[in-house]
Amino acid sequence: MAGEEMSYSPVGLPLHFDFIFRPWHYSVSMRRLILRGQADGDPGAVVDVMFLDVAGMKVRREYAALTITEAGEVAEIENFVDISDRNARRFMRLLVSDGTHEGFVVCGAIRMRAGKA
């Protein structure tokens, strides 16, 4: 990333941001998804939310705001993502929403970084 160096940090849930987020990068081989938001009023300020070890996802191309919470057991997630009982504890089931539209990410970890793009 250009600009000042930003490092990812572990985060607690729930997370909430009041600005637009979009899928920014997805790597199949690394199983990594990044959603990027740009803070209002500062065109260079960005927040990246990175999901690691992604086993499955259903995300929109844009969220007007972003809230990430733990999903627990949701039938749609369980039916969409096939995870063995042996590995079930390794993965977080997360709801991703802007209050109107809801999606999900099933992943091993979540990290965040903020700074200048």
N, C-alpha and C positions, 0 to 999 in steps of 0.2 A: 504494500500500500504506500502510495506517495505521501509526502508530508512528514509530520512528526511520527516517530515510532510509537505504535500502540501495541500493548500486549493483552492477551485474553485472560480474564479472571473468572474463577467459579462464581456462580450467582445463586442466591436463594429465590425461592418462589413464594408467592406470585410475583411476576414482573408486569409493569404497566408503563406505557409511553403514550403521550398524547400527540403523536405526529405520525406521518405516513411511513410505513415499512413495505419493502418489496423483497422478494427472493433475489439475492445478489449473486450467489455462487452455489453451485452444487457439483460435487465431485463423486462420481459413482465409485471409482477405485478407492477413494479415501473414506467413503460413506460419510461425507460432511456437507451440511447445509448451512448457508449464511443468509440471514435476513438482515437487510440494512435499512436504517431509518436516518433521515436527515432532519435535524432539529430546526424548528421554525425560527426565523430571525437570524440565523447564522449559517449561510450557505456552505461553509467549509466544515461544520461540525457534523459528525456522523456517529451513530451507534450501530455496532454490529453484534448480532446475537448468533452464536455459532452452536449448532447441534452436532455432536460427535457420535460416531458409530450408529448412523441412522439405519434403522431396520425397515421403516416405512413412513410415508407422509402423505398428507392431503392438504395442500396449501394453495391459497389464492395468489393471483399475480400482484395484488396490492391490498393492504389493510390500512384503513383511514386512521386507525390508532392500533396499538398492539397490546394485548394482554395474554400472558402465558401462565397457565395454571396446571396443576396436576390433575389428570383426568380420572384416575382410578380405573375401574373396569367399565369400559364403554363398549357395548356390543359392536358398534360400527368398527371400532379400532381392532377389537379381538377377531372379528371376521375378516378384516382386511390384511392384517399383519399376522403371519404364521410364525409364532415363536414357540419353541418347545418348552415344556414345563421346566426342564432342567435349566434353561437360560432365562426364564421369565423374570427373575429377580434382577438381572443385569440391566434391564431396560426400563426407562421412564416413559410413561404414557402421558403426553402433554397436550392440552387443548391450546390452540392458537386462535385468537379471535380479535375482532375490532368492535365487538358488542352487537354487530348485526350478522356478520358472517363468521362461521366457525370451521376450523380445520383441526388437524392434529399432526404431531410428530412423535414417533416412537424412536427413542435414542438412548445411548449409554450415558451421555453427559451433556451439559449445557454450559456455555461460557459466554462472556460478554466483554466488549471493549468499546471505549468511547474516546474520541479525539478529533483531530483535523484530518480531512481526506487529502 
